[in-house]
Amino acid sequence: MTIFHEMYGAYFRIAAKVLGQPEISEQALRQIVQQEGFRDSVLFVPQKLIPQPDGSDWGLLRRTDSGMLRRITQHAPQMPLTLLQKRWLKAKLSEPVMQLFLSDETSAALNDALRDIKPLYTPEMFRTVDAFSDCDDFSDPLYRAHFRQIVQAIRNGEVLLIRFRSGGGERIHTRFLPFALEYSAKNGKFRLYCRRFRAGHLTGTGLINLGRIEKITLTGIRMSQQRSPAELFAARKCTEPVTIRVTPARNGVERFMMEFASYEKHSELDTATGCCTVQLWYDRQDETELLIQLLSFGPVLEILGPPAFRAKAAERVAKQYALLFGQQC
Amino acid sequence: MAGFSELIKSFDKTRDYIRDFFIYGFKRRGDFQRRSSRTYDDEKRRAESWLGDVLCADDSVRGRQISISVDCGHIYENPLCQAYCAKSFTDNDIRLHMLLLDLLADGSTRTLNEIVDGLLDQYDAAFEPQTVRGKLKEYTAEGLLITEMRGKTAYYRRSPETTQDFFAQYDGLADAVRFFSLGDRFGEIGTELLRSAGLKNEMFLRKHHYIVHTLEDILLPEILEAITEQRAVLLRTFSAKSREKADAKGGTFEAVPMQILSSVQTGRRYLAAYLPAERRFHAFRLDFIRTVKPADPVQDYNNLADAYRRSLRHVFGVSFAERKDVRNVKPMRLTFRFDPQTEDFIADRLQREKRIGTLSRTGSDLYTLTADAFDPNEVMHWAKTLIGRIVAVGGGNAAVREKFRRDIRRMYQMYGGAPHDDLS
């Protein structure tokens, strides 16, 4: 049992899709290769599927008199679930978050169907060392109900009337069109990406912690997002990236690159000094989180700009200096 | 570039290059000295083919550098899962796969000879019985086929369950797989399940998402199996500084695996294991492990596991430190100042982030966190996220306390404009 096996590969998937049709044209075949394959697969795969005079193809298609390609198989390929996939599903049944997706009855039925399958892992084989302790309670019936309402609303493009408490403690009761659910393993929480719905129009994007939602009411109003998620996420980004200089001291460059690997960034190395200059883009709502994460590197890195961001770092450092040494230089 | 293939036989080299493209993003062709330029060119072209637009080439003053630039919090599919879709195979492998599954699609049960004959009769495909037997054995192990012994004869049939059946039968399962396909516990398996059912994730996102972990998953099955079977493993590792070879700091270790540790703040994953030769626990970075091989069963595994769990009470992050260090370390005591009326969010932060520490109110606006950790450096790395609030640092050891004070002085100079000393 291996996770790196050709049957999970792009070429097998292409072949299965091509054989899904009794007959196919060369053009349609090439389209499938382009859709399902890698960027350059079209240079390698068509000649293995299309019969070749020298027999170097995979022998899965025959050319018909009309020039079409006919499969030699009789059925559209159906890939059985592999043992690895079943073991993975069985393992997932033990993760608390699974309760959000499956009802208790469905979970029991799936568990029963996989009763002879050994899970790929058990929860105690993994440990997240620095996850926050106040994670959401995924077994809470209200939370589960809200989660499912949101999933359906995203799928159907339905506006929801949501009552929730904001981070500042304010109670808000407004209509929103949800478009994505974000999970953070660090926080153990889900947040809902949504757009405010007002007078028939969508405005701005916001994030609501699912744990702060008190009530969701379906409105029956359906509408499209009008803008793609990528555009909406881009609109939330900082206008100017943070620029940081990371020194090689204390293995700083490697540590920084690992820790900030999840950010979109551009880096450049100065071979003379070993310092790396990084530009890093972030969601404006995460600015404080980014700031404290950068400060945790101590003097190994310096925030060069933008000036307002650097000033916030300087303010915290000055305050800390005063606390430790009793005065500011 | 003659002989170039998008597919690969083994994962090692690719894992290495993709990781460097993704993590560093500033390396040029000349920086990849551990293998030939030809290898670099092939790996780069392969990465370009697999990853498409997320692989960027920038012209810097040092030359052209390759990077994988992804805003990992806003992607619906982990692009690095593509590496798992690139296993090489022979023409016979794919032909036999498609024909075998087609032959057995009707649910019939057949012997080896009947299958060999069926392949010839129905598809005009002549395969050696030995070749077919090998594939039947392999596919039985992978779960695609079910083998029944009737007397001395083996009968084969196709496993009846498909992904589509499961998704149709268990309401909510497809969404669960969409969600888990981005996770760091074999997300690539979820991605493959979705693809095989013609589905996509267009709903779930992950914050604090370290997509590079998927490349380390290749090591996990052996490790998890060893934990289940209470076996040791042989690890081949490399050090950070010379990843191209097994050097003095790297090498081979016999280790008794305990747990996979992951940090959602540093982006690293580790194998926590007992080292019999050194009689201590140690956390190996997964990205610095080359290979894992099963070794002998461990008789006193349960006792070691108990000792491991006891040790965890003193592990703030992943460091078990060494015993000689532990003797010199006292519990860290960090005192924070904030206004409980207007800044209660700091109290919330301390409460949820204190891990093994205990928190107590030591003044009207003072809270003290005590953490009896093997490695006080790990506590201090976290404490620096609370810069601006720390009134006093006690316990630990003198070096750690002094390092913190020195760092704050340097940072103050750094942001105040005054020159600062070199770091040590």
Interface residues (C-beta under 8 A of the other chain):
Chain A: M1 T2 I3 F4 H5 E6 M7 Y8 G9 A10 Y11 F12 R13 A15 A16 L19 F38 R39 D40 S41 F44 K48 S56 D57 W58 G59 L60 I72 T73 Q74 H75 P77 Q78 M79 P80 L81 T82 L83 L84 Q85 K86 W88 L89 A91 K92 E95 V97 M98 F101 L102 S103 T106 A109 L110 A113 K118 L120 Y121 E124 M125 F126 R127 T128 V129 D130 A131 F132 S133 D134 R148 V151 I154 R155 A180 L181 E182 Y183 S184 A185 K186 N187 R191 Y193 P229 A230 F233 T247 A249 R250 N251 E254 R255 M257 M258 E259 F260 A261 S262 Y263 E264 K265 H266 S267 E268 L269 T271 C276 W281 D283 I292 Q293 L295 S296 F297 G298 P299 V300 E302 R310 A313 A314 E315 R316 V317 A318 K319 Q320 Y321 L323 L324 F325 Q328 C329
Chain B: S5 E6 L7 F11 F22 I23 Y24 G25 F26 K27 R45 E48 S49 W50 G52 D58 S60 V61 R62 Q65 S67 S69 V70 D71 C72 G73 H74 Q82 Y84 C85 A86 K87 S88 F89 D91 D93 I94 R95 H97 M98 L99 L101 D102 A105 Q122 Y123 D124 A125 A141 E142 G143 L144 R158 S159 P160 E161 T162 T163 Q164 F166 Q169 Y170 D171 G172 L173 D175 A176 V177 F179 F180 D184 R185 F186 E188 I189 G190 E192 L193 R195 S196 M203 F204 L205 R206 K207 H208 H209 Y210 I211 V212 D217 I218 L220 P221 L224 I227 T228 A240 Q259 I260 L261 S262 S263 V264 Q265 T266 G267 R268 A272 V315 G317 V318 R337 D348 Q351 R352 E353 K354 R355 H381 W382 K384 T385 L386 I387 G388 R389 I390 V391 R405 D407 I408 R409 R410 M411 Y412 Q413 M414 Y415 G416 A418 H420 D422 L423 S424
